[in-house]
Amino acid sequence: MSTDDLPLEILMDDVVHLLETPNQKPRIIDCREPDEWAICHLEGAELVPLSQFGELAPQRFQDPQQHVVIYCHHGMRSQRAAAWLRQRGLQKAQSMRGGIDAWSVAIDPTIPRY
């Protein structure tokens, strides 16, 4: 599968693999709101709240070749954000299935659940 054929959703295990592989690390975006970010977030993630996506995206996402993985609480807002970016030419934008809640269950139980 070429990077041009990336599915809209990416599995957590695939994100873990990418983060552990030199030269393949995607940019990690948290599209939740600041109050949710304050509870927990993934290390190295950047906060771009979905409520401000349209206003912030033009400055924050300028490289159409960059691989971007977006997450939220359960995976619904991040799907909308990834689809929105793809409609604007960022074909390597993906939503992490299950969001940070599933990540805290399956990958890192030190991340608080809410």
N, CA, C and O atoms as a MOPAC input file, in Angstrom:
PM7 MOZYME 1SCF
protein

 N      0.84300 1    -1.18300 1     0.00000 1
 C      0.00000 1     0.00000 1     0.00000 1
 C      0.88700 1     1.24500 1     0.00000 1
 O      1.75400 1     1.39500 1     0.86000 1
 N      0.66900 1     2.12100 1    -0.95300 1
 C      1.45800 1     3.34400 1    -0.99700 1
 C      0.90800 1     4.33400 1     0.02700 1
 O     -0.21500 1     4.18800 1     0.51000 1
 N      1.70300 1     5.32500 1     0.34300 1
 C      1.24400 1     6.30800 1     1.31400 1
 C      0.06900 1     7.10400 1     0.76200 1
 O     -0.68500 1     7.70000 1     1.53100 1
 N     -0.09800 1     7.12400 1    -0.56400 1
 C     -1.24200 1     7.82300 1    -1.15100 1
 C     -2.54300 1     7.06600 1    -0.90400 1
 O     -3.62600 1     7.63200 1    -1.05100 1
 N     -2.44400 1     5.79600 1    -0.53100 1
 C     -3.62200 1     4.96700 1    -0.31100 1
 C     -3.87100 1     4.71000 1     1.17200 1
 O     -4.53500 1     3.73400 1     1.52100 1
 N     -3.35600 1     5.56000 1     2.04100 1
 C     -3.54400 1     5.36400 1     3.47700 1
 C     -5.02900 1     5.43000 1     3.81800 1
 O     -5.72700 1     6.33100 1     3.35400 1
 N     -5.51900 1     4.48900 1     4.62200 1
 C     -6.91600 1     4.57300 1     5.04800 1
 C     -7.12300 1     5.76400 1     5.97600 1
 O     -6.16900 1     6.27900 1     6.55900 1
 N     -8.36500 1     6.19400 1     6.10800 1
 C     -8.66700 1     7.33300 1     6.97600 1
 C     -8.33200 1     7.01900 1     8.42900 1
 O     -7.88800 1     7.89800 1     9.16700 1
 N     -8.54000 1     5.77200 1     8.84400 1
 C     -8.23300 1     5.38800 1    10.22800 1
 C     -6.95700 1     4.55800 1    10.28200 1
 O     -6.64000 1     3.80200 1     9.36400 1
 N     -6.23500 1     4.72400 1    11.38800 1
 C     -5.03600 1     3.94100 1    11.64200 1
 C     -5.19600 1     3.27900 1    13.00900 1
 O     -5.69500 1     3.89600 1    13.95000 1
 N     -4.77300 1     2.03400 1    13.11100 1
 C     -4.86100 1     1.29000 1    14.36300 1
 C     -3.77700 1     1.74700 1    15.33600 1
 O     -2.69900 1     2.16900 1    14.91900 1
 N     -4.06700 1     1.66200 1    16.62600 1
 C     -3.09800 1     2.07500 1    17.64600 1
 C     -1.77800 1     1.32600 1    17.50700 1
 O     -0.71100 1     1.92900 1    17.62800 1
 N     -1.83400 1     0.01800 1    17.25600 1
 C     -0.59600 1    -0.75700 1    17.11400 1
 C      0.26200 1    -0.22200 1    15.97700 1
 O      1.49000 1    -0.21800 1    16.06900 1
 N     -0.37800 1     0.22700 1    14.91100 1
 C      0.37000 1     0.79500 1    13.78700 1
 C      0.99300 1     2.14100 1    14.17000 1
 O      2.09500 1     2.46700 1    13.72700 1
 N      0.29200 1     2.91100 1    14.98400 1
 C      0.85200 1     4.18200 1    15.46400 1
 C      2.07300 1     3.90600 1    16.33300 1
 O      3.10200 1     4.56700 1    16.18900 1
 N      1.96400 1     2.93200 1    17.23400 1
 C      3.09600 1     2.56300 1    18.08600 1
 C      4.29500 1     2.18800 1    17.22200 1
 O      5.41400 1     2.63500 1    17.47400 1
 N      4.05700 1     1.36600 1    16.20600 1
 C      5.14100 1     0.94000 1    15.31200 1
 C      5.78700 1     2.14900 1    14.62600 1
 O      7.01300 1     2.25600 1    14.57400 1
 N      4.96500 1     3.04800 1    14.10500 1
 C      5.51100 1     4.23600 1    13.44000 1
 C      6.32600 1     5.09500 1    14.39600 1
 O      7.38700 1     5.60100 1    14.02900 1
 N      5.83500 1     5.26000 1    15.62400 1
 C      6.54200 1     6.08600 1    16.59800 1
 C      7.87900 1     5.47700 1    17.01900 1
 O      8.79100 1     6.19200 1    17.43600 1
 N      7.98800 1     4.15800 1    16.90700 1
 C      9.22600 1     3.47100 1    17.28500 1
 C     10.18900 1     3.30400 1    16.11000 1
 O     11.30800 1     2.82500 1    16.29500 1
 N      9.77100 1     3.69100 1    14.91300 1
 C     10.58600 1     3.49900 1    13.72000 1
 C     11.20900 1     4.81900 1    13.28800 1
 O     10.49500 1     5.75600 1    12.92900 1
 N     12.55000 1     4.90000 1    13.31900 1
 C     13.19900 1     6.14100 1    12.87800 1
 C     12.78200 1     6.48900 1    11.44900 1
 O     12.56600 1     5.60600 1    10.61900 1
 N     12.67600 1     7.76000 1    11.18400 1
 C     12.33000 1     8.29800 1     9.86300 1
 C     10.89300 1     8.00700 1     9.43700 1
 O     10.53900 1     8.28500 1     8.29100 1
 N     10.05600 1     7.45700 1    10.31300 1
 C      8.65800 1     7.22400 1     9.96600 1
 C      7.71000 1     7.85100 1    10.97400 1
 O      6.50000 1     7.63700 1    10.90500 1
 N      8.24600 1     8.62000 1    11.90600 1
 C      7.39700 1     9.17500 1    12.95700 1
 C      6.42100 1    10.18800 1    12.36900 1
 O      6.83400 1    11.17200 1    11.75500 1
 N      5.13900 1     9.94700 1    12.55700 1
 C      4.15300 1    10.92400 1    12.09400 1
 C      4.05100 1    12.08300 1    13.07600 1
 O      4.51000 1    11.99000 1    14.21500 1
 N      3.46300 1    13.14200 1    12.63800 1
 C      3.13700 1    14.25800 1    13.51900 1
 C      1.85000 1    13.86500 1    14.24700 1
 O      0.87500 1    13.47700 1    13.60400 1
 N      1.83500 1    13.96100 1    15.57300 1
 C      0.68900 1    13.54500 1    16.38200 1
 C     -0.09000 1    14.79400 1    16.80700 1
 O      0.45400 1    15.70300 1    17.43400 1
 N     -1.37400 1    14.81300 1    16.44900 1
 C     -2.23800 1    15.95700 1    16.73400 1
 C     -3.39000 1    15.51100 1    17.63000 1
 O     -4.06100 1    14.51900 1    17.34400 1
 N     -3.61200 1    16.24000 1    18.70300 1
 C     -4.74100 1    16.01500 1    19.60800 1
 C     -5.78500 1    17.06100 1    19.24200 1
 O     -5.53100 1    18.26100 1    19.34900 1
 N     -6.97300 1    16.60300 1    18.80600 1
 C     -7.99200 1    17.56400 1    18.39100 1
 C     -9.07000 1    17.76700 1    19.45500 1
 O    -10.13700 1    18.31000 1    19.17000 1
 N     -8.78200 1    17.32300 1    20.69300 1
 C     -9.72900 1    17.56400 1    21.78800 1
 C     -9.61900 1    19.02000 1    22.23700 1
 O     -8.83600 1    19.79300 1    21.68300 1
 N    -10.39200 1    19.37600 1    23.22000 1
 C    -10.39300 1    20.74300 1    23.72200 1
 C     -9.35600 1    20.90500 1    24.84900 1
 O     -8.93300 1    19.91200 1    25.44100 1
 N     -8.94600 1    22.14600 1    25.14900 1
 C     -7.90600 1    22.37300 1    26.16100 1
 C     -8.19600 1    21.74700 1    27.52600 1
 O     -7.26800 1    21.29000 1    28.19400 1
 N     -9.46600 1    21.71400 1    27.95700 1
 C     -9.76400 1    21.11100 1    29.25700 1
 C     -9.51000 1    19.60300 1    29.23700 1
 O     -9.11400 1    19.03000 1    30.25200 1
 N     -9.73300 1    18.96000 1    28.09500 1
 C     -9.44400 1    17.52600 1    27.96900 1
 C     -7.93400 1    17.29100 1    27.90400 1
 O     -7.42200 1    16.34900 1    28.50800 1
 N     -7.23600 1    18.14000 1    27.17900 1
 C     -5.77400 1    18.07300 1    27.06900 1
 C     -5.13900 1    18.16200 1    28.45400 1
 O     -4.15900 1    17.47500 1    28.74100 1
 N     -5.70900 1    19.01900 1    29.31300 1
 C     -5.17200 1    19.19600 1    30.66400 1
 C     -5.28200 1    17.91200 1    31.49500 1
 O     -4.47000 1    17.69000 1    32.39400 1
 N     -6.26700 1    17.07300 1    31.20800 1
 C     -6.43400 1    15.80600 1    31.92700 1
 C     -5.35000 1    14.82100 1    31.51500 1
 O     -4.72500 1    14.18200 1    32.36200 1
 N     -5.13200 1    14.70500 1    30.21400 1
 C     -4.13100 1    13.77100 1    29.69100 1
 C     -3.90000 1    14.04600 1    28.21300 1
 O     -4.76300 1    14.59700 1    27.53000 1
 N     -2.74300 1    13.66200 1    27.73500 1
 C     -2.43600 1    13.72200 1    26.30400 1
 C     -1.21900 1    12.84900 1    26.03000 1
 O     -0.46900 1    12.49900 1    26.94100 1
 N     -1.04000 1    12.50700 1    24.77200 1
 C      0.10200 1    11.68600 1    24.39400 1
 C      1.36100 1    12.53900 1    24.35400 1
 O      1.33900 1    13.68800 1    23.91300 1
 N      2.44200 1    11.96200 1    24.81700 1
 C      3.72100 1    12.66200 1    24.80100 1
 C      4.08900 1    13.02800 1    23.36900 1
 O      4.00000 1    12.20100 1    22.46100 1
 N      4.49600 1    14.26100 1    23.18200 1
 C      4.91000 1    14.73200 1    21.86600 1
 C      3.77300 1    15.21700 1    20.98300 1
 O      4.01400 1    15.69000 1    19.87200 1
 N      2.54000 1    15.10700 1    21.45700 1
 C      1.39500 1    15.55500 1    20.66800 1
 C      1.28800 1    17.07200 1    20.67400 1
 O      1.80300 1    17.74300 1    21.56800 1
 N      0.61200 1    17.59700 1    19.66500 1
 C      0.31700 1    19.02400 1    19.57300 1
 C     -1.19000 1    19.19400 1    19.68400 1
 O     -1.94800 1    18.40600 1    19.11800 1
 N     -1.62600 1    20.20800 1    20.40200 1
 C     -3.04800 1    20.47500 1    20.56000 1
 C     -3.53600 1    21.40300 1    19.45300 1
 O     -3.04600 1    22.52300 1    19.30300 1
 N     -4.50900 1    20.92200 1    18.67800 1
 C     -5.21800 1    21.73100 1    17.68800 1
 C     -6.69500 1    21.38300 1    17.85600 1
 O     -7.19800 1    20.47500 1    17.19400 1
 N     -7.39500 1    22.10200 1    18.74200 1
 C     -8.78200 1    21.75400 1    19.04300 1
 C     -9.67400 1    21.77100 1    17.80500 1
 O     -9.56600 1    22.66100 1    16.96200 1
 N    -10.54900 1    20.78400 1    17.70800 1
 C    -11.45200 1    20.71100 1    16.56900 1
 C    -12.29200 1    21.98400 1    16.46000 1
 O    -12.60800 1    22.41900 1    15.35300 1
 N    -12.65600 1    22.58200 1    17.59000 1
 C    -13.46100 1    23.80700 1    17.57200 1
 C    -12.73000 1    24.97300 1    16.90900 1
 O    -13.35900 1    25.96100 1    16.53000 1
 N    -11.40300 1    24.86800 1    16.76500 1
 C    -10.60700 1    25.93100 1    16.14100 1
 C     -9.88300 1    25.43700 1    14.89300 1
 O     -9.02200 1    26.13400 1    14.35700 1
 N    -10.22600 1    24.24100 1    14.43200 1
 C     -9.49200 1    23.61500 1    13.33700 1
 C     -9.45900 1    24.47800 1    12.07800 1
 O     -8.39800 1    24.69600 1    11.49300 1
 N    -10.62700 1    24.96500 1    11.66800 1
 C    -10.69200 1    25.75900 1    10.44700 1
 C     -9.84900 1    27.01400 1    10.49900 1
 O     -9.28800 1    27.44200 1     9.49000 1
 N     -9.76300 1    27.59900 1    11.67700 1
 C     -8.99300 1    28.82900 1    11.83800 1
 C     -7.48900 1    28.55100 1    11.98100 1
 O     -6.67500 1    29.32100 1    11.47200 1
 N     -7.10900 1    27.45800 1    12.66800 1
 C     -5.69500 1    27.16900 1    12.92500 1
 C     -5.01700 1    26.34700 1    11.82700 1
 O     -3.81100 1    26.46700 1    11.61200 1
 N     -5.78600 1    25.52300 1    11.14300 1
 C     -5.19500 1    24.57900 1    10.18500 1
 C     -4.33600 1    25.22300 1     9.09900 1
 O     -3.26700 1    24.69100 1     8.80100 1
 N     -4.74500 1    26.33800 1     8.49100 1
 C     -3.89900 1    26.89600 1     7.43400 1
 C     -2.47100 1    27.20500 1     7.87100 1
 O     -1.53600 1    27.06700 1     7.08200 1
 N     -2.29500 1    27.62700 1     9.14000 1
 C     -0.93900 1    27.91500 1     9.62800 1
 C     -0.24400 1    26.64600 1    10.12600 1
 O      0.97600 1    26.52500 1    10.01600 1
 N     -1.01000 1    25.70400 1    10.67100 1
 C     -0.42600 1    24.54200 1    11.34700 1
 C     -0.14400 1    23.36100 1    10.41100 1
 O      0.69500 1    22.51500 1    10.72000 1
 N     -0.83600 1    23.30200 1     9.27900 1
 C     -0.68900 1    22.16000 1     8.36200 1
 C     -0.39700 1    22.67200 1     6.96100 1
 O     -1.30700 1    22.87900 1     6.15800 1
 N      0.88100 1    22.87100 1     6.67900 1
 C      1.25500 1    23.44200 1     5.39700 1
 C      1.94500 1    22.46200 1     4.46800 1
 O      2.07000 1    22.73300 1     3.27300 1
 N      2.40000 1    21.32200 1     4.99200 1
 C      3.12700 1    20.34900 1     4.17500 1
 C      2.18600 1    19.21300 1     3.76800 1
 O      1.84600 1    18.36800 1     4.59600 1
 N      1.76100 1    19.18400 1     2.50000 1
 C      0.82200 1    18.14300 1     2.06700 1
 C      1.42200 1    16.73600 1     2.09300 1
 O      0.68100 1    15.75700 1     2.01100 1
 N      2.73600 1    16.61600 1     2.20400 1
 C      3.39300 1    15.30200 1     2.23600 1
 C      3.59900 1    14.76900 1     3.64900 1
 O      4.03300 1    13.63000 1     3.82500 1
 N      3.29400 1    15.57900 1     4.65000 1
 C      3.52900 1    15.16900 1     6.03500 1
 C      2.47900 1    14.16300 1     6.50300 1
 O      1.28200 1    14.33900 1     6.27400 1
 N      2.95200 1    13.10500 1     7.16100 1
 C      2.04100 1    12.11400 1     7.74300 1
 C      1.56200 1    12.65600 1     9.08300 1
 O      2.36500 1    12.92500 1     9.97600 1
 N      0.24600 1    12.81600 1     9.21800 1
 C     -0.36400 1    13.38000 1    10.41300 1
 C     -1.32600 1    12.34500 1    10.99900 1
 O     -2.20900 1    11.84900 1    10.30000 1
 N     -1.15300 1    12.02300 1    12.27500 1
 C     -2.07800 1    11.14000 1    12.98300 1
 C     -2.80400 1    11.99100 1    14.01800 1
 O     -2.18200 1    12.62200 1    14.87300 1
 N     -4.12900 1    11.99600 1    13.92400 1
 C     -4.95500 1    12.81400 1    14.80500 1
 C     -5.71500 1    11.90100 1    15.74900 1
 O     -6.20400 1    10.84400 1    15.35000 1
 N     -5.81000 1    12.32000 1    17.01200 1
 C     -6.61500 1    11.55300 1    17.95200 1
 C     -7.50300 1    12.49500 1    18.75500 1
 O     -7.26100 1    13.69800 1    18.84300 1
 N     -8.54100 1    11.89900 1    19.33600 1
 C     -9.43600 1    12.61700 1    20.23900 1
 C     -9.74400 1    11.68200 1    21.40300 1
 O     -8.89700 1    10.86700 1    21.76900 1
 N    -10.91800 1    11.77800 1    21.98700 1
 C    -11.25000 1    10.92600 1    23.12700 1
 C    -11.55700 1     9.49500 1    22.68100 1
 O    -10.97000 1     8.54500 1    23.20100 1
 N    -12.47800 1     9.33600 1    21.71800 1
 C    -12.86300 1     8.00000 1    21.27000 1
 C    -12.66700 1     7.75600 1    19.76900 1
 O    -12.81500 1     6.62300 1    19.31300 1
 N    -12.34600 1     8.77000 1    19.01200 1
 C    -12.05800 1     8.58300 1    17.59500 1
 C    -13.03000 1     9.20600 1    16.62300 1
 O    -12.82200 1     9.11600 1    15.41300 1
 N    -14.08100 1     9.83300 1    17.10300 1
 C    -15.05500 1    10.42700 1    16.18400 1
 C    -14.62800 1    11.82100 1    15.71100 1
 O    -14.67400 1    12.10500 1    14.51400 1
 N    -14.22000 1    12.67600 1    16.61900 1
 C    -13.77600 1    14.02100 1    16.22100 1
 C    -12.52900 1    13.94100 1    15.34900 1
 O    -12.38000 1    14.70600 1    14.39600 1
 N    -11.63100 1    13.00800 1    15.67900 1
 C    -10.40700 1    12.89300 1    14.89200 1
 C    -10.70200 1    12.41000 1    13.47100 1
 O     -9.98200 1    12.77400 1    12.54100 1
 N    -11.74100 1    11.60300 1    13.28600 1
 C    -12.13600 1    11.21700 1    11.92500 1
 C    -12.57200 1    12.44600 1    11.13700 1
 O    -12.20100 1    12.61300 1     9.97500 1
 N    -13.35800 1    13.29800 1    11.77400 1
 C    -13.80400 1    14.52100 1    11.10100 1
 C    -12.61400 1    15.41700 1    10.74900 1
 O    -12.55000 1    15.98200 1     9.65700 1
 N    -11.67200 1    15.53600 1    11.69400 1
 C    -10.49800 1    16.38800 1    11.45800 1
 C     -9.63700 1    15.82800 1    10.32700 1
 O     -9.19000 1    16.58000 1     9.46200 1
 N     -9.40300 1    14.51600 1    10.32500 1
 C     -8.58600 1    13.90400 1     9.27200 1
 C     -9.26200 1    14.03700 1     7.91300 1
 O     -8.60300 1    14.34200 1     6.91900 1
 N    -10.57000 1    13.81100 1     7.86500 1
 C    -11.30700 1    13.95400 1     6.60200 1
 C    -11.24400 1    15.40400 1     6.10900 1
 O    -11.09000 1    15.65100 1     4.91300 1
 N    -11.36300 1    16.35200 1     7.02800 1
 C    -11.29900 1    17.77500 1     6.68400 1
 C     -9.94300 1    18.10800 1     6.06300 1
 O     -9.87200 1    18.80300 1     5.04900 1
 N     -8.85100 1    17.60100 1     6.68600 1
 C     -7.51300 1    17.85400 1     6.14500 1
 C     -7.33600 1    17.20300 1     4.78000 1
 O     -6.73000 1    17.79400 1     3.88600 1
 N     -7.85700 1    15.99500 1     4.61300 1
 C     -7.74500 1    15.32200 1     3.32000 1
 C     -8.46900 1    16.09300 1     2.22500 1
 O     -7.99700 1    16.15500 1     1.09000 1
 N     -9.59700 1    16.67300 1     2.55600 1
 C    -10.33600 1    17.47800 1     1.57500 1
 C     -9.53600 1    18.69900 1     1.14900 1
 O     -9.80900 1    19.29700 1     0.10800 1
 N     -8.55800 1    19.06200 1     1.94900 1
 C     -7.72900 1    20.22600 1     1.65800 1
 C     -6.31900 1    19.84300 1     1.21900 1
 O     -5.40200 1    20.66300 1     1.26700 1
 N     -6.15000 1    18.59300 1     0.79300 1
 C     -4.90400 1    18.18100 1     0.16100 1
 C     -3.91400 1    17.42200 1     1.01800 1
 O     -2.87800 1    16.99900 1     0.50300 1
 N     -4.18000 1    17.22900 1     2.30100 1
 C     -3.25700 1    16.48100 1     3.15100 1
 C     -3.70400 1    15.01400 1     3.17300 1
 O     -4.37900 1    14.57400 1     4.10300 1
 N     -3.32200 1    14.27900 1     2.14700 1
 C     -3.79000 1    12.90300 1     1.96300 1
 C     -3.19100 1    11.92400 1     2.95700 1
 O     -3.62700 1    10.77500 1     3.03300 1
 N     -2.20000 1    12.36000 1     3.71700 1
 C     -1.58000 1    11.48500 1     4.71800 1
 C     -2.09600 1    11.77700 1     6.12300 1
 O     -1.43900 1    11.43900 1     7.10800 1
 N     -3.26000 1    12.39700 1     6.22200 1
 C     -3.89700 1    12.63500 1     7.52300 1
 C     -4.71200 1    11.39900 1     7.88500 1
 O     -5.50100 1    10.90600 1     7.07900 1
 N     -4.51300 1    10.90200 1     9.11000 1
 C     -5.23900 1     9.72900 1     9.57900 1
 C     -5.77100 1     9.95500 1    10.98700 1
 O     -5.20600 1    10.71800 1    11.76900 1
 N     -6.86500 1     9.27700 1    11.29000 1
 C     -7.47400 1     9.29900 1    12.61100 1
 C     -7.09500 1     8.01800 1    13.33700 1
 O     -7.21200 1     6.92500 1    12.78300 1
 N     -6.63700 1     8.15700 1    14.58600 1
 C     -6.28900 1     6.97000 1    15.37300 1
 C     -7.56100 1     6.34400 1    15.94300 1
 O     -8.25700 1     6.95000 1    16.75800 1
 N     -7.84800 1     5.12800 1    15.50100 1
 C     -9.05600 1     4.42800 1    15.93600 1
 C     -9.06400 1     4.22800 1    17.45400 1
 O     -8.08100 1     3.77200 1    18.03600 1
 N    -10.18400 1     4.57400 1    18.07900 1
 C    -10.34900 1     4.36900 1    19.52300 1
 C     -9.93400 1     5.53600 1    20.38600 1
 O    -10.31900 1     5.61100 1    21.55300 1
 N     -9.15200 1     6.45400 1    19.83300 1
 C     -8.73600 1     7.64000 1    20.56800 1
 C     -7.86800 1     7.36200 1    21.78100 1
 O     -7.38300 1     6.24800 1    21.97800 1
 N     -7.68100 1     8.39300 1    22.58800 1
 C     -6.80400 1     8.29200 1    23.74900 1
 C     -7.38800 1     7.36800 1    24.81500 1
 O     -6.64700 1     6.80000 1    25.61600 1
 N     -8.71400 1     7.21700 1    24.83000 1
 C     -9.31900 1     6.31600 1    25.80600 1
 C     -8.87500 1     4.87900 1    25.54000 1
 O     -8.46600 1     4.17600 1    26.46500 1
 N     -8.95300 1     4.44300 1    24.29500 1
 C     -8.51100 1     3.09000 1    23.94900 1
 C     -7.00300 1     2.94400 1    24.13300 1
 O     -6.52700 1     1.88300 1    24.53700 1
 N     -6.24600 1     4.01000 1    23.83700 1
 C     -4.79000 1     3.98600 1    24.02700 1
 C     -4.45900 1     3.72400 1    25.49400 1
 O     -3.55500 1     2.94700 1    25.80200 1
 N     -5.19400 1     4.37500 1    26.39700 1
 C     -4.91300 1     4.19600 1    27.82500 1
 C     -5.24300 1     2.77600 1    28.29000 1
 O     -4.64800 1     2.29000 1    29.25100 1
 N     -6.17200 1     2.11700 1    27.62600 1
 C     -6.52400 1     0.73700 1    27.96700 1
 C     -5.52000 1    -0.24700 1    27.36600 1
 O     -5.03400 1    -1.14100 1    28.05800 1
 N     -5.21200 1    -0.08300 1    26.08500 1
 C     -4.43000 1    -1.08000 1    25.35500 1
 C     -2.92500 1    -0.83700 1    25.33300 1
 O     -2.14900 1    -1.78900 1    25.25400 1
 N     -2.50300 1     0.41800 1    25.40200 1
 C     -1.08900 1     0.73900 1    25.19500 1
 C     -0.41700 1     1.27900 1    26.46000 1
 O      0.64400 1     0.78900 1    26.84900 1
 N     -1.01100 1     2.27000 1    27.10000 1
 C     -0.36200 1     2.93200 1    28.23100 1
 C     -1.36600 1     3.19800 1    29.35800 1
 O     -2.03400 1     4.23200 1    29.36400 1
 N     -1.47000 1     2.26900 1    30.30600 1
 C     -2.44100 1     2.43300 1    31.38900 1
 C     -2.11800 1     3.57300 1    32.36400 1
 O     -2.92100 1     3.85800 1    33.25200 1
 N     -0.95800 1     4.23100 1    32.21600 1
 C     -0.65100 1     5.36900 1    33.07500 1
 C     -1.39100 1     6.61500 1    32.62800 1
 O     -1.46000 1     7.59200 1    33.37400 1
 N     -1.95100 1     6.59900 1    31.41300 1
 C     -2.72100 1     7.74400 1    30.92700 1
 C     -4.10100 1     7.70100 1    31.56500 1
 O     -4.81600 1     6.70800 1    31.42500 1
 N     -4.48500 1     8.76700 1    32.26400 1
 C     -5.78900 1     8.76300 1    32.93900 1
 C     -6.94800 1     8.64300 1    31.95600 1
 O     -6.90500 1     9.16700 1    30.84300 1
 N     -7.98300 1     7.93700 1    32.40200 1
 C     -9.23300 1     7.83700 1    31.62900 1
 C    -10.25200 1     8.76500 1    32.25900 1
 O    -10.25200 1     8.98800 1    33.47000 1
 N    -11.11400 1     9.29800 1    31.42100 1
 C    -12.17900 1    10.18300 1    31.92200 1
 C    -13.45300 1     9.95400 1    31.14500 1
 O    -14.46500 1    10.60100 1    31.41400 1

